[in-house]
Every structure is written in C-alpha cells, then in structure tokens.
Amino acid sequence: MQEKKLWGGRFSENTDEFVEEFTESVSFDKELAIYDIQGSIAHAKMLGKQGIIPDEDAKKIIEGLKEIEKEILEGRFKWERALEDVHMNIEKALTDKIGPTGGKLHTGRSRNDQVVTAFRLYLKDQINHILDLLGDLMSALLEKSKEYIDVIMPAYTHLQRAQPIRASHYFLAYLEMFSRDRDRFLDNLKRVDMLPLGSGAVAGVDFPIDRDFVAKELGFSQIMRNSIDATSSRDFALEFLSASAICMANMSRFCEDMIIYSSTEFSFVELPDKLTTGSSIMPQKKNPDVLELIRGKTGRVYGNLVSLLTTVKGLPLAYNRDLQEDKEPVFDTVKTIKGSLIGIKKIVEGLKFREDITYKSAGGFALATDLANYLAEKGIPFRQAHHIVGSIVGYLISQGRDLESVTLEELKRFSDTFEEDVLNLLKPEVVADRRKSFGGTAREQILKQIEYWEDRLKYRKI
C-alpha cells in the first residue's frame, strides 16, 4: 500500500504512479540538500527564539537536521522518489528520526518560500565560486601578457591581417572582457542575496516570526519586501543565466582564436599536449578538444537561458509548479561555466607563442596604415594619403612582393613626400609602439595597463 503524502490529508486516492514519476524533482534538486538544511536550521532557531515552538523542540529539530546533513555528505542518505523533492525527503527523514516533533519545523513557512530560499543560498555560493575562478583566469591572462610583452603579432579585423600589436595587448583585451563578466556576476549577486523565507505560500505568515534574525543567520544582506514577489520571481536566476551566457560567449571567442592560431595554416601558438587529444586514425593530429568543447557548450548555456525565459514568460503571479523547471538549467549552467573557466585557465597557462612566425605575419601589408599616417603627418589629407598607399600596395601585389621590400626610390614614384625616415615604419615593433594613445598597443601603454591590473588583482580589487 502506498504511503500517505505529507500533504495528503484532503485526498481520498493515492497519487498515480505516473504523476509521481512525472512530477518528481528529487533526482536533480537534491543538489540543494545542504542549502535546504541551512535554511531549516535557521528557521528552527527562529521558531524557538520567538516561542512559536518550545525551545527544546527547536534544539531537537536542529540536532536531527545536522545528523541528516552528515548522512548526505557521507553518501548514506536514501532518497525516495515518492517524496517528490529534496525538501520533503529531508522533512520525512527528520520526522522518522525524532518523531512528530519534526513536523513542527514547517510551522510558519511554505514549500514555496522554502524552495526559493535554498535556491538562492545555492546560487550565492556558486556565484562566489565563479567569481574566484574568473579572478584566477584574469591572473593567468595577466601573467601571459607579462611573459609575451615583446612578442609581436598581427591583430585582425574581418579575420584579415590589420595592424601589428604586442601579444600582451591581445591577452589584456580578454582580461578586460572577463573583468566585465566578473562585474556582471557581482551585480547579479546583489539581487540573489535577498531572503524570501518568511513569505509563506504567497501572502505572508500569521506567526510572530523574525525575518531579520533568519536573514542574519543565513548571511542575507536584504529581506524581500513583498511575499508575492518573493515566492514567484525568478529574475535573479535569469540574470545569472544571462551573465553566464555572455561569459561563455567571451570564452568561446578565445577558444575560436586558439583553434585558428594553433592550426597548421597559422601555427601562431602551440597548445600543451596534456590539454589536447589525438586521432584514432591520423597519427599526426593534435586536436584542440577542450577548446572545441567549451565553444560547443556555449550553445547549451544559451539554451538554458532561453529555456527559463520561456518558462516564466507567461506565468501568472504567484507560485506555479512550472517553476520546478528553474533548477536544471541553472544547475547545468553552473557545472558548465565552472568547468569551462578551469579549462580556459589551463590553456592560457600552457600555451606557447611561436614568436618568429607571429613576427613575420605582423609585417607585410599590415604596415600600410602607418605609411598613410606618415603622409598625413607630412600634411597630405588622409584620404589622399590612403589612396597613395593603396596604389603602392597594388603595385607590390602585382609583383608578388611584401611591403618591406619596397625601396625609397619606389615610394617616391607615388609621392615626393616620402623621405628616408619612412623606412623605419617597415618594422612591426616600431609600428606597434607608435600606438601611444591610452589603450593602445605601444609598449609604454601596455606596461601601464599591466601595472593597473597587477594592483587590482593582487588584492582582488575587481
């Protein structure tokens, strides 16, 4: 005979087996177990302090919850699908352990505010972990920018060689991007860090509860002001998924760069053997599988965001069972982004630049802009200078030559303004160091940026 549900008082029939299987969430929301217990312990303390239940009952409940927590951490706890979710599993285990007193724990709360409290505690914890991983990645990028400050490489626009830069400038670009990702998670944390417990099912609680006490016990900096909003809003989870999707996009762009740069056609970088794989049939292959998987997993994080957006878009206030579907997209995203951040950091730490190849690629027609700027500095209108240099490029291409091969005599055929000093501009490092504007690739500017980030990352002032 099927055991009666904890909520089954008004029902005359047992739950259909299909309904049990279709509606259960314990198979995935047991991820929240420790956070549910944290919330329950704080709630029990408050009930005892306020005299809502006897103090000795509160202590008994807390002791039972701590025993259950130990069983869960040691892998001895038996989860039951028939009990639907993590919260009912823990409450039933508590009642089995300490008797009817366990049923007093649910005084002054609903599963609606209980669930979202555990969810917010979980997400606070995970965001802080992600913030640490982003800080580690940023530190790795900073170290790489210091290591390769004297390596010259081409920058690209439209995936065409554009202008020479110092490799440091490339790494610092991603450091800036990931610093904004970190800012987004920090901002998200402000809206996750809000206590919903004490809102009841939808309308509040008619016991003399102390929400300030519970907030302090659980480390929440704010208390949600509206009980309807507290139990039904999931914008904090949407914001987390959005920040994660943007961060994954930035990681995916880096992965794409490294996949291209490590190909035989480019050969700019050498990826560490331990972070690549081989082919089952082609012995020469060195495949960038970690990078490709991160690039691929970006799509699943996008899907998680769209999934939850779609779930909540038409929900009436307040709580609806549809919101059970908020957990899996978030759990999956947390796992995906944490693994991806670790993978990217390892790649950054282990990759090596092939300096001779990048230097050669940074020259050639990538130096053309500076010839035009040279003419403009001599007083020729830039549009005219652009046309002159374009003609020089066309002339050299027709002869199968690079820009470095041009002579002063040849340049003068196109403009008498060219003088001997123009030949200095046919060196990639000279061209790179002419970009002295704030944020430019000149060595002196890069050193300032490195100093800035060293200060911020040293004490994690980010």
BELMO-V184852 format. One record per helix or strand of 2 or more residues. SS is the DSSP state (H for helix, E for strand). FROM is the first residue (numbers start at 0). TO is the last residue. Records with the same first field share a line. If there is no record, write none. Layout:
SS = FROM-TO  FROM-TO
This chain:
H = 7-9  16-22  25-48  54-72  80-82  85-105  110-146  166-191  210-217  226-231  234-260  272-274  288-311  320-349  354-361  363-376  381-397  402-404  407-413  419-425  427-432  442-457
E = 151-156  159-165  193-194  221-222  268-269  351-352
